[in-house]
Amino acid sequence: HIDRQQLFLTRQLLIEEKQAGVSFETEFRRKDGSFYPVEIFLQYIRFNETDDRFIAIARDLTQRKQAEAQLRLAQFTFDNSPDAIEWADPDGRFIYVNQAECQMLGYTHEEVLNLSVPDIDPNVSSERWYDVWERTKKTQSFAIESLHRRKDGSIFPVEVRGIYLYFNGLEYLCTFVQDITERKQTEAKLQLAQFIIDNSPDSIILLNPDAKIIYTNQAGCQILGYTQEELLNLSVTDIDPDFPIDKWYKTWENIKKARFFSVKTLHRHKDGSIF
């Protein structure tokens, strides 16, 4: 990348500005024709009116460039992670957040960097933050469910996974945050469905392919006279005298094909009575 004309111009520049040398990055060509990055310190020395020299000190930058590329890749990964990422200092102030964090909270990047953890987490006061910090220093990591507050004031549930880091003499708390609003809504629906099943007036029994009882609701327990723990140690053949185990497997295959069935049969109460 350097020709004689450039060297002449550099020489003139150094003479006019009375500088000892100049440094810059360029590439060197090996004997085999391959290139590698170098940092050059070019020093101009003039012995007399007719004798002057350039002294070039070259440093191979291959490893440094590779490390810089890895750092840029890591930075790109953090910036574009679908999970919100926060870096906080010992006082709880944010020193880095990625785009996912800004979008999740509704702030600009600059606005978030003027906030601290207590500003966005209603469960973490300034006093409690220091407890969180000290506890994380001891355990090195944590995973909790909490709440975050958006710029518009709305509150939403989050899962926060954090790690304590010590780097170049400074301490940080790095956290990965996920909005779990949909998960919480799904859990609420599942809990409602479970409540309905548990409290259904009809007896509901869940069986595995070997006819073992793996769930029953309260109505099932009351009809058969067993506790739920007792029923979970039984199989359908223990409560139905018309279903010996060999008959069960054939019935199971038929149910798998038809997806459902309806049959009139007998059940045996805990006291031995048949109904």
Disulfide bonds with the S-S distance in Angstrom:
none
